[in-house]
Amino acid sequence: MAAESIWLWTGTAGMTIGTLYFVARGRGVRDPEMQQFYIATIFITTIAASMYLLMATGFGLTEVVVGEQTLDIYWARYADWVFTTPLLLFDLALLAGANRNTLATLVGLDVFMIATGVVAALEPTPAYRILWWGISTGALLALLYILVGTLSDQARQKSGEVARLFGTLRNLTIVLWLLYPVVWVLGTEGTIGVIPLYWETAAFMVLDLSAKVGFGFLLLRSRSVLEQATQAEPEPETTAAAA
């Protein structure tokens, strides 16, 4: 635990700095629609900072006996993800102007993905750990399919700047989220152990900072783009029927 704590404290500091920066960026925003972006993004890094603090102080850690080895499992990491990843998807859906059904589908898949990931992390049988990892990864792929398909189609109806920002954040999310199951299965939790706990902790910290603070920085850097994203779509013109 002691060796890995440097990465956990780094994650705590990074998430805290990100939170303070996003709070500062949100000062003076009065539009309720725009405020949703800032509220969600601030909560993402606030929750992550709290969970990293739990892990850094040793409270967010448990042990699971798998076969003949004892694994250190950071349960606080999963508690972080189950709250922050839906908020990240909310930001993307809000930017794209997604309808409620699309958002509900994304969040449902996301929660299922994290829940089955928790089962994989706590399962004492190595083969079943990989099975549940596969189920969780399958939910991730289904989620990304909707992100690339339905949500991207809706984002294309927005202005050019909004669509470009959505594309950037979507691609960042896809790349980073695909790396999470790779680190998991190659690390100590996947019992393969190619990546030792020290570097596994470092990798998850870098991914988390990129997926949360990096995402938020790109999202909130231009108020004008967010204004365009929250503008109501113009009503289509209709012509009176000829008498």
C-alpha positions, -999 to +999 in steps of 0.1 A: +000+000+000+028+024+009+045+023-024+013+029-044+002+058-022+022+083-042-001+077-072-032+079-050-021+112-034-013+125-069-048+115-080-063+133-050-044+165-057-051+164-094-088+159-089-089+186-063-071+211-085-095+202-114-125+208-091-113+242-081-105+252-117-140+241-128-156+261-100-137+291-111-147+286-147-184+284-137-185+317-118-208+342-135-227+316-155-264+324-151-280+304-178-296+273-161-290+251-192-253+260-193-250+255-155-258+219-160-224+213-177-205+230-148-225+212-121-220+178-136-183+183-143-176+197-108-193+168-092-173+144-113-139+156-100-153+162-065-164+126-061-132+114-077-111+135-053-130+121-023-126+085-035-089+090-042-085+104-007-102+073+007-077+051-012-047+072-003-056+069+034-061+032+032-099+032+039-109+025+003-090-008+002-101-044+008-085-078+002-099-107-018-084-142-016-082-156-052-069-191-054-038-190-032-030-153-035-044-123-017-053-094-039-056-057-029-088-044-043-096-007-042-134-007-037-134+031-037-123+031-073-156+013-083-176+036-060-160+065-079-169+051-113-205+042-106-212+079-099-188+097-122-191+078-154-229+084-157-222+121-151-196+120-179-222+105-202-247+131-191-223+158-202-219+141-236-256+136-240-263+172-230-238+184-256-253+163-283-289+172-274-298+136-268-333+125-259-341+109-226-343+074-240-308+076-254-295+089-221-313+063-201-299+035-223-264+048-219-266+052-181-283+018-178-255+001-197-229+021-177-242+011-143-245-025-155-209-023-167-196-010-133-218-035-113-205-065-132-170-051-129-174-051-091-185-087-093-153-095-113-132-077-087-147-095-057-151-130-073-127-155-056-125-179-086-100-168-113-121-182-142-152-165-130-134-133-125-125-133-162-161-143-171-175-113-153-148-091-168-159-102-202-196-094-194-186-060-181-165-054-212-194-065-234-216-038-218-188-013-224-187-022-261-225-019-264-223+015-247-196+028-271-217+015-300-245+038-290-220+066-284-206+063-319-240+057-335-271+072-320-255+099-300-231+110-328-261+112-352-278+136-328-247+157-323-244+162-361-277+182-359-259+208-338-237+237-350-202+229-364-184+239-333-206+219-310-203+188-333-165+191-334-163+194-296-186+164-292-164+145-316-133+153-297-148+143-263-164+112-278-130+100-292-112+108-260-138+088-240-137+058-264-099+056-263-096+060-225-126+038-216-112+010-238-079+011-219-096+005-185-105-032-191-070-038-207-052-025-175-076-045-153-072-079-171-034-075-174-030-062-139-033-078-105-071-078-104-072-099-136-048-123-118-025-123-149-001-099-132+017-086-162+012-051-147+022-051-110+001-033-085+024-002-084+021+004-121-015-007-122-024+020-097-004+046-117-021+036-149-056+039-134-047+073-119-035+086-153-066+073-170-089+088-143-072+122-145-074+122-183-110+110-184-123+134-158-100+165-155-089+164-191-124+158-203-138+187-182-110+211-193-119+205-230-156+207-224-156+239-203-129+259-221-153+277-244-185+292-231-196+302-266-197+266-277-217+256-246-241+285-254-246+271-289-252+236-275-280+248-252-298+269-277-332+256-287-333+242-322-352+265-346-387+254-355-391+243-391-408+268-413-443+259-425-462+273-455-499+279-455-519+256-477-532+273-508-568+282-505 
